[in-house]
């Protein structure tokens, strides 16, 4: 039996400690060990984007990371973006713009978009499409997803422009 | 499929990492960004029994100017860091142009320069660019260190001169000569797919506008980065007219590359793409060179 690794990391603000095999992928650790099945596994080789999570705020492929590599780091999954009764503004924009159909690609797209808008709050359509180039969707044809990102950016911009009362 | 079991080490210094490699030799694989290695492990195309993770080592990621006007880049520098670095945009515009074409945005957050170069995929953008820019690689082992020119580093498909107990720690890119222009182009069916063919071209002009240095390197056109030496010979000492560029591009496609056929493209189609890209890239590189002082 190979040596287990004493993993300690923060996921969606909560600290977790668990002994894991080094070969356990972060995607599988999140889904099976922590029960956070919002992160989806589509291809397991880095091309589909469904498994994208935020590692210390950066969008990365959780299927291409071993859970042990997140030791001492902070992971945000789609569950950490918002709750059903308090959606993240990006989630709200996707709801309004009908940017979701089956929902399989959506968690990876949401984490990607949240990180993208933080770095580029007023993107052009070309920049939005470029930012989404690492996420595959089989249902929507992408147009409503692009609309949702534009709506999220616009809503955020308007919120910042309004003077505080 | 899931990866086969392995023992995992996370050293915090280069010396510790080298000690692990010295102990385990061929049984060990180095983990940097993991964006090429982990897919292969997930498919069980590789099954290392030991993984040495370089990510916790702090001083392997850096982008620094050298006093001659060139750049020194640490092996663990992420593609994303190179992409957004203003010094890279100014001193190495060819690198700045090529990096956004690597994989997808999420891949570039983890993928590293050293990892891409050591993986030595002939379709990797950085592999061709490092040769086109006359890069030099610093390799460290328990016995000491050595510097290898980029063109001597890649010796075959996914094969470099790196020994089992060696680590690539740094890439040095020399300053561009005056009146030098570069161009990077690649063709893929879908945006960000692996390139069917790509090219990195660097041209330096003399005071009269004649080509005095030409370097053109193809990706996905052989089992390693393919340097178009005969094409460069044709263009050297010539003014970069459309005829001269066309002649160079034809020679490059017919004599300087060795593309293979696969499910994505035939060798003939790759030669055709190479000819078109070479012509466009040389044209753009010459224009950019002419714009410089």
Interface residues (C-beta under 8 A of the other chain):
Chain A: X2 X3 X5 X21 X22 X23 X25 X28 X44 X45 X46 X47 X49 X52 X58 X59 X60 X61 X63 X64 X65 X66 X68 X69 X71 X112 X116 X130 X131 X133 X134
Chain B: X1 X2 X3 X4 X5 X6 X7 X8 X10 X31 X34 X35 X38 X39 X41 X42 X43 X51 X53 X55 X80 X103 X104 X105 X106 X107 X109 X110 X191 X192
